[in-house]
């Protein structure tokens, strides 16, 4: 199986998520990283490229898109791992050059930007994947299969939460680069916690249930004095089939590390997934005993596709991230822009931005019910 020629924008020295993307791309040997504009600072870009043995380093992503598109051995896809405000301009430059895109979430800083990217990707017939990491877990995919196959019956209740505590204090004022850009609306966009982890929770619920809410009532709150974006979000959700849901995302939940949890309840059974214990899924039929389903033992095609090692050998975050990359590689290699049923694409990114826009609109209206789609 041939490897996809890959480039990267962002992810230089001191960046967290760039290294994660590189590990994910390497894990299944589906990519060859050949080029990058790893920093907007030319010296940092060159030093970062040298540190990881990158063959071709660029000072500017526009030059990179132009030159790589003209090379016979140029990159086929680019990974975008920058602060949010750069996602749209970088993706646009590479799509215009005919290069596939793998972008971190959120897709952009506004719904208008996101919709423009989706249209451009369609017009250019390019694959555009959005790295909603947690959809790559085998047991998330098995949970999705259970819902699709009717094991839960008709869905009645969807509960999803994503809780962290790392922004409980004003660390953005203490030389914390990750906190600084995530709490700067000029770099992160108008949504703080909402865009950073709220979109992950929203996508996980949609991915497993296959449902997006038609209406919501939400409140976006800023607890830390002086912070310019929200750090806590809560929303009630209404679905077209009559189901109800709740979404809670917080980066000021003292004591929480990376607590992304999903519970789905139907007329026949319920299920529960906790990202911090990703090798198990709980399934409970009405009136029956809870069943602990473990990764490596389930035989559904959805779970097996994303499973790499035998039962009892834990798989986690990097493997889930790698699965998104593997799914994207398969689409690129086949030359299809439609993705497969597992890959999260630019359309999922747009759906996340519609959710962000609806939450901000509802919150500004003191929690009024607003349409989402």
C-alpha positions as CSV (number, residue, x, y, z in Angstrom):
1,X,0.0,0.0,0.0
2,X,1.5,3.3,-1.1
3,X,2.1,6.2,1.4
4,X,0.4,9.5,1.0
5,X,2.9,12.4,0.6
6,X,2.1,14.8,3.5
7,X,2.9,18.3,4.4
8,X,2.2,20.2,7.7
9,X,1.5,23.8,8.5
10,X,2.1,24.8,12.1
11,X,3.2,22.3,14.8
12,X,6.8,23.7,15.3
13,X,8.9,23.7,18.4
14,X,6.8,24.1,21.6
15,X,3.5,23.1,19.9
16,X,1.6,20.2,21.5
17,X,-0.8,19.1,18.8
18,X,1.7,19.1,15.9
19,X,3.7,16.3,17.4
20,X,0.4,14.3,18.0
21,X,-0.5,14.7,14.4
22,X,2.9,13.5,13.3
23,X,2.7,10.4,15.5
24,X,-0.8,9.7,14.3
25,X,0.3,10.0,10.6
26,X,3.3,7.6,11.2
27,X,1.5,5.0,13.2
28,X,0.1,2.9,10.4
29,X,2.8,3.8,7.9
30,X,0.2,5.4,5.6
31,X,2.0,8.8,5.2
32,X,5.4,10.2,4.3
33,X,6.0,13.7,5.8
34,X,8.0,15.7,3.3
35,X,7.4,19.4,3.7
36,X,6.2,21.9,6.2
37,X,5.8,25.6,7.2
38,X,6.1,24.7,10.8
39,X,6.1,28.3,12.2
40,X,5.4,31.9,11.0
41,X,8.8,32.7,12.3
42,X,11.4,31.7,9.6
43,X,14.1,30.8,12.1
44,X,11.8,28.7,14.2
45,X,10.4,27.1,11.1
46,X,13.8,26.0,9.9
47,X,14.9,24.8,13.3
48,X,11.7,22.9,13.8
49,X,12.1,21.2,10.4
50,X,15.7,20.3,11.1
51,X,14.8,18.8,14.5
52,X,12.4,16.3,12.9
53,X,14.4,15.7,9.7
54,X,11.9,17.3,7.4
55,X,13.2,17.3,3.8
56,X,11.6,20.6,2.7
57,X,11.0,23.6,4.9
58,X,9.1,26.8,4.0
59,X,8.9,30.2,5.6
60,X,5.3,30.8,4.3
61,X,2.4,28.4,3.8
62,X,1.4,30.2,0.6
63,X,4.8,29.6,-1.0
64,X,4.6,26.0,0.2
65,X,1.2,25.4,-1.5
66,X,2.4,27.0,-4.7
67,X,5.8,25.2,-4.9
68,X,4.5,21.8,-3.7
69,X,1.7,21.9,-6.2
70,X,4.2,22.4,-9.0
71,X,6.5,19.5,-8.0
72,X,6.2,16.0,-9.5
73,X,6.9,14.7,-6.0
74,X,5.0,17.4,-4.2
75,X,2.7,16.7,-1.3
76,X,-0.8,15.3,-1.9
77,X,-2.3,16.4,1.5
78,X,-1.5,19.0,4.1
79,X,-2.2,18.8,7.9
80,X,-3.2,22.1,9.4
81,X,-2.3,22.3,13.1
82,X,-2.4,26.1,13.8
83,X,-4.5,28.3,16.0
84,X,-8.1,28.5,14.8
85,X,-8.0,31.9,12.9
86,X,-5.5,30.4,10.4
87,X,-7.4,27.3,9.5
88,X,-9.6,28.9,6.8
89,X,-6.9,30.9,4.9
90,X,-4.4,28.0,5.0
91,X,-7.0,25.4,3.9
92,X,-8.1,27.8,1.1
93,X,-4.5,28.2,-0.2
94,X,-4.0,24.4,-0.4
95,X,-7.4,23.6,-1.8
96,X,-6.8,26.2,-4.5
97,X,-3.5,24.4,-5.3
98,X,-5.3,21.1,-5.6
99,X,-4.0,19.6,-2.4
100,X,-6.2,17.5,0.0
101,X,-6.6,18.9,3.6
102,X,-6.6,17.3,7.1
103,X,-7.5,20.1,9.5
104,X,-7.7,20.3,13.3
105,X,-11.0,21.4,14.8
106,X,-12.8,23.7,15.0
107,X,-12.9,24.0,11.2
108,X,-12.8,27.8,11.3
109,X,-13.8,30.8,13.4
110,X,-17.2,31.4,11.8
111,X,-19.9,29.6,10.1
112,X,-19.5,31.6,6.9
113,X,-15.8,30.6,6.7
114,X,-16.7,27.0,7.2
115,X,-19.4,26.9,4.6
116,X,-17.0,28.6,2.1
117,X,-14.4,25.9,2.8
118,X,-16.9,23.1,2.3
119,X,-18.0,24.6,-1.1
120,X,-14.4,25.0,-2.2
121,X,-13.6,21.4,-1.2
122,X,-16.5,20.2,-3.3
123,X,-15.6,22.4,-6.3
124,X,-12.0,21.3,-6.2
125,X,-13.0,17.6,-5.7
126,X,-10.6,17.3,-2.7
127,X,-10.7,15.2,0.4
128,X,-11.1,17.4,3.5
129,X,-10.9,15.6,6.8
130,X,-11.4,17.2,10.2
131,X,-9.7,15.5,13.1
132,X,-12.5,14.8,15.6
133,X,-10.1,12.5,17.4
134,X,-12.5,10.6,19.7
135,X,-14.4,9.2,16.7
136,X,-11.4,7.0,16.1
137,X,-11.8,4.8,19.2
138,X,-12.9,1.2,18.4
139,X,-15.6,1.2,21.0
140,X,-17.0,4.5,19.9
141,X,-17.4,2.9,16.5
142,X,-18.9,-0.2,18.1
143,X,-21.4,2.1,20.0
144,X,-22.3,3.7,16.7
145,X,-23.0,0.2,15.2
146,X,-25.2,-0.7,18.2
147,X,-27.3,2.3,17.7
148,X,-27.5,1.8,13.9
149,X,-28.4,-1.9,14.3
150,X,-31.3,-1.0,16.7
151,X,-29.8,-2.5,19.8
152,X,-30.9,0.5,21.8
153,X,-34.3,0.9,20.2
154,X,-35.6,4.4,19.6
155,X,-33.3,7.0,21.1
156,X,-34.9,9.0,23.9
157,X,-32.0,10.7,25.8
158,X,-28.5,11.9,24.8
159,X,-26.2,13.1,27.6
160,X,-22.6,14.2,26.7
161,X,-20.1,16.1,28.7
162,X,-16.5,17.2,28.4
163,X,-14.9,18.5,31.6
164,X,-11.3,19.8,32.2
165,X,-9.8,22.0,34.9
166,X,-6.7,23.4,33.2
167,X,-8.2,26.9,32.7
168,X,-9.5,27.2,36.3
169,X,-7.0,30.0,36.9
170,X,-5.9,32.8,34.6
171,X,-2.9,30.8,33.2
172,X,-3.1,32.7,29.9
173,X,-1.4,35.6,31.8
174,X,1.4,33.3,33.0
175,X,3.3,32.6,29.8
176,X,1.2,29.6,28.9
177,X,1.2,29.6,25.1
178,X,-1.6,27.1,24.7
179,X,-3.8,29.0,27.1
180,X,-2.9,32.4,25.6
181,X,-4.1,31.7,22.1
182,X,-7.1,29.7,23.1
183,X,-8.4,32.5,25.2
184,X,-7.7,35.3,22.6
185,X,-10.8,35.8,20.4
186,X,-8.5,37.2,17.7
187,X,-6.8,33.8,17.4
188,X,-9.4,31.3,18.7
189,X,-12.6,33.0,17.5
190,X,-15.6,34.1,19.6
191,X,-15.9,30.6,21.2
192,X,-13.5,29.6,23.9
193,X,-14.3,26.3,25.7
194,X,-17.3,26.0,23.4
195,X,-15.1,25.8,20.3
196,X,-12.2,24.0,21.9
197,X,-13.9,21.0,23.6
198,X,-17.6,21.7,23.2
199,X,-17.4,20.9,19.5
200,X,-15.7,17.6,20.4
201,X,-18.6,16.7,22.7
202,X,-21.2,17.7,20.1
203,X,-19.5,15.7,17.3
204,X,-19.2,12.6,19.5
205,X,-22.9,12.6,20.3
206,X,-23.8,13.0,16.6
207,X,-21.3,10.4,15.5
208,X,-22.7,7.7,17.8
209,X,-26.4,8.5,17.5
210,X,-26.6,9.7,13.9
211,X,-28.7,12.6,15.2
212,X,-28.2,16.3,15.2
213,X,-30.4,18.5,17.4
214,X,-32.9,20.7,15.7
215,X,-33.1,23.2,18.6
216,X,-31.1,24.2,21.6
217,X,-31.2,26.5,24.7
218,X,-27.8,27.3,25.9
219,X,-25.7,29.5,28.3
220,X,-22.0,30.3,27.7
221,X,-20.3,31.5,30.8
222,X,-17.0,33.1,31.7
223,X,-16.0,32.4,35.3
224,X,-12.4,33.6,35.4
225,X,-12.3,37.4,35.7
226,X,-10.7,39.2,32.8
227,X,-11.0,36.2,30.4
228,X,-12.3,37.3,27.0
229,X,-14.0,34.0,25.9
230,X,-16.3,31.5,27.6
231,X,-14.8,28.8,29.8
232,X,-18.0,26.9,30.6
233,X,-21.0,25.9,28.4
234,X,-24.3,24.1,29.1
235,X,-27.0,23.4,26.6
236,X,-30.4,21.6,26.4
237,X,-31.0,19.9,23.1
238,X,-34.2,18.9,21.2
239,X,-34.1,16.4,18.4
240,X,-36.5,16.0,15.6
241,X,-37.6,12.5,16.6
242,X,-38.7,13.8,20.0
243,X,-35.5,12.8,21.9
244,X,-34.0,15.2,24.4
245,X,-30.3,15.9,25.3
246,X,-27.9,17.8,27.4
247,X,-24.4,19.0,26.6
248,X,-22.0,20.3,29.2
249,X,-18.4,21.5,28.5
250,X,-16.2,23.1,31.0
251,X,-12.5,24.0,31.4
252,X,-12.9,25.2,35.0
253,X,-14.2,21.9,36.5
254,X,-11.8,21.5,39.3
255,X,-10.2,18.0,39.5
256,X,-11.2,16.9,36.0
257,X,-8.5,16.0,33.5
258,X,-10.0,15.1,30.2
259,X,-13.4,13.8,31.1
260,X,-15.3,13.3,27.8
261,X,-18.3,11.0,28.6
262,X,-21.3,10.0,26.5
263,X,-24.5,8.3,27.6
264,X,-27.3,7.3,25.2
265,X,-30.6,5.9,26.3
266,X,-33.2,4.2,24.1
267,X,-36.4,2.3,24.4
268,X,-34.5,-1.0,24.7
269,X,-31.2,-0.3,26.2
270,X,-28.6,2.3,27.2
271,X,-24.8,2.7,26.7
272,X,-22.0,4.7,28.3
273,X,-18.6,5.6,27.0
274,X,-15.8,7.4,29.0
275,X,-12.9,8.7,27.0
276,X,-10.6,8.2,30.0
277,X,-11.3,4.5,29.9
278,X,-11.5,4.0,26.1
279,X,-11.0,0.3,26.1
280,X,-14.4,-0.4,27.6
281,X,-18.1,0.4,26.7
282,X,-21.0,-0.3,29.0
283,X,-24.3,-1.6,27.5
284,X,-27.4,-2.2,29.7
285,X,-30.7,-3.5,28.4
286,X,-33.9,-2.3,30.1
287,X,-34.4,-4.5,33.2
288,X,-31.1,-6.4,32.6
289,X,-27.6,-6.5,33.9
290,X,-24.9,-4.1,32.7
291,X,-22.5,-5.6,30.2
292,X,-18.9,-4.4,30.1
293,X,-17.7,-4.6,26.5
294,X,-13.9,-4.5,26.0
295,X,-11.9,-3.5,23.0
296,X,-10.3,-6.4,21.2
297,X,-13.1,-8.8,22.0
298,X,-16.0,-7.3,20.0
299,X,-16.3,-8.6,16.5
300,X,-18.2,-5.8,14.8
301,X,-16.5,-4.6,11.5
302,X,-16.6,-1.0,12.8
303,X,-14.6,-1.9,15.9
304,X,-12.2,-4.3,14.2
305,X,-11.3,-1.7,11.5
306,X,-9.9,0.6,14.3
307,X,-8.3,-2.1,16.4
308,X,-4.5,-2.7,16.2
309,X,-3.5,-4.9,19.1
310,X,-5.0,-8.0,20.9
311,X,-7.4,-7.8,23.8
312,X,-5.9,-6.7,27.1
313,X,-3.3,-4.5,25.4
314,X,-4.7,-1.0,25.9
315,X,-5.1,1.4,22.9
316,X,-5.7,5.0,23.4
317,X,-5.6,8.6,22.2
318,X,-2.7,8.3,19.7
319,X,-4.3,5.3,18.1
320,X,-7.7,7.0,17.9
321,X,-6.0,10.0,16.2
322,X,-4.2,7.6,13.9
323,X,-7.4,6.0,12.8
324,X,-8.7,9.4,11.6
325,X,-5.5,9.7,9.6
326,X,-5.8,6.2,8.3
327,X,-9.4,6.8,7.1
328,X,-8.3,9.9,5.3
329,X,-5.4,8.1,3.7
330,X,-7.8,5.5,2.3
331,X,-10.0,8.2,0.7
332,X,-7.0,10.0,-0.7
333,X,-5.5,6.8,-2.2
334,X,-8.8,5.9,-3.8
335,X,-9.3,9.3,-5.1
336,X,-12.7,9.7,-3.5
337,X,-13.9,12.9,-1.9
338,X,-17.0,11.3,-0.3
339,X,-15.0,9.8,2.5
340,X,-16.2,6.6,4.0
341,X,-18.8,6.1,6.7
342,X,-16.3,6.5,9.5
343,X,-14.3,9.6,8.4
344,X,-15.3,13.0,9.9
345,X,-15.1,15.6,7.1
346,X,-15.5,19.2,6.3
347,X,-19.3,18.8,6.5
348,X,-19.0,17.6,10.1
349,X,-16.8,20.7,10.8
350,X,-19.5,22.9,9.4
351,X,-22.1,21.2,11.6
352,X,-19.9,22.0,14.6
353,X,-19.8,25.6,13.6
354,X,-23.6,25.7,13.3
355,X,-23.7,24.4,16.8
356,X,-21.2,27.1,18.0
357,X,-23.2,29.8,16.3
358,X,-26.5,28.5,17.8
359,X,-25.1,28.4,21.3
360,X,-23.7,31.9,21.1
361,X,-27.0,33.2,19.7
362,X,-29.0,31.4,22.4
363,X,-26.7,32.6,25.2
364,X,-26.9,36.2,24.0
365,X,-30.7,35.8,24.1
366,X,-30.6,34.6,27.8
367,X,-31.0,31.0,26.8
368,X,-33.8,31.4,24.3
369,X,-34.5,28.3,22.2
370,X,-33.0,28.7,18.7
371,X,-32.7,26.5,15.6
372,X,-29.5,24.6,14.9
373,X,-29.8,23.4,11.3
